[in-house]
Amino acid sequence: MNKAELVLMDETLSHQVNLLRFNAGERKKILAILDQLQRELKAKLALDLTDFGKARVNKLLSESSAIIDAAYKEMAPAALSSFDIAVKKMPVLLFASFDPLSHKTIADLRALGQHEINLFNEGEESDILNSRQLASIERWVSSLKETKSTDLLGLARTEVQATAKTFVAIGLEAAIPTEAVLRALVSDTLLQGAPLKAWWAKQSDDLAFRYANSIRQGVAQGETLQQIIVRVFGSKRLGTPGIGFPDSILRRNASALVHDSIMSISSAARMAVYKENEDISKGYYHLSTLDGIICPICIARSGAQWDLDFKPIAGNKLPFIQTPVHTNCRCQILPILKSYRELGVDIEEPPTGTRASDLGQIKADTTFDAFLNRHSKEYQNELLGPGRAAMWRKGTITLQDLLNFQGNPLTLKQLSAKYKP
């Protein structure tokens, strides 16, 4: 591993911590939807199942299934950003005054539409706007809202900028993929062979099946309404687990899927940048997070190398797999950079065991613990939150606890701001 690769690894690990913080923020949004879903289903069950007639039970289950489906569609990551979706729905009339360079957010678009409505209400531009057009704009303005799901296209754009900045750290200016490539990347990304939306749909279908099955079993066994509610939603007092709400099965599944969606798009975006800059690399290697919770799969793949055509090299016999390799995988793929002489520069390479930095000499076998330990308390506090950072320094909490990153989450806007060119 040469000096440039060590710098690249360090920069990538730094971004990985921020990405985990972003994951925590997205997970909070998803879990809030699940909490609301539980409240809606419980209310519908208590109010609508006043008798156990077949028609009423079927109607309840049909309506409940629609509620579940709507909630999971809201959680499923969006292939287009909220801004892009709003532009696609924008009334034709507004395109004349729309400047994409000066409007970057949903709030900007809402203000643009409201401006047109105000002009009409004040009697101006009346030869352009009529009541039907006004109604169209009003519907569009009222429909604008930030999606609660992860903005995958926005995430891909941020990851491209973040990866390009890692090249700046080694004195290179990276070429970046086009917008068309990023859109195709988001649309085509698979998680363990299936589209991301299919995974969310599966969770929705599983919950709807368990919900309907529990109610039908309760009805068949002659249970009271209260007993059916306990059967479905569980009871800590009675020690009844329910179908997943109280014991966090749904929350764990949703959290894992949020994590894997983010990591899949992040990994694909980074790889797109690496592919654009293959003139300075000669292959790829697998970087595993070496800690107490690493799985056997990632232990086996740690340090494995492949050439630019993804054929195993350097004694490796394992096939190339784009990360994440499995659910909750935290590994990454990094490029094997060419040496100075391979790039046509006749100078000696720096020592490979360590690299110089303002923090002193840094070992090559970098882990998250080592990464955090070599930074200042201020840096640790900013990443983890002051309370959690202090507990980590004292040994009260471990790396495994830190990987949840509940203390100091990031939004996509905050994450993007860190890597704006």
Secondary structure, 3 states (H helix, E strand, C coil): CCHHHHHHHHHHHHHHHHHHHHHHHHHHHHHHHHHHHHHHHHHHHHHHCCCCCHHHHHHHHHHHHHHHHHHHHHHCCECCCHHHHHHHHCCHHHHHHCCCCCCCCHHHHHHHHHHHHHHHHCCCCCCCCCHHHHHHHHHHHHHCCCCCCCEHHHHHHHHHHHHHHHHHCCCCCCCCCCHHHHHHHHHHCEECCEEHHHHHHHHHHHHHHHHHHHHHHHHHCCCCHHHHHHHHHCECCCCECCCCCCCCHHHHHHHHHHHHHHHHHHHHHHHHHHHHCHHHEEEEEEECCCCCCCCHHHHHHCCCEECCCCCEECCCCCCCCCCCCCCCCCCEEEEEECCCCCCCCCCCCCCCCEECCCCCCEECCCCHHHHHHCCCHHHHHHHHCHHHHHHHHHCCCCHHHHCCCCCCCCCHHHHHHCCCC
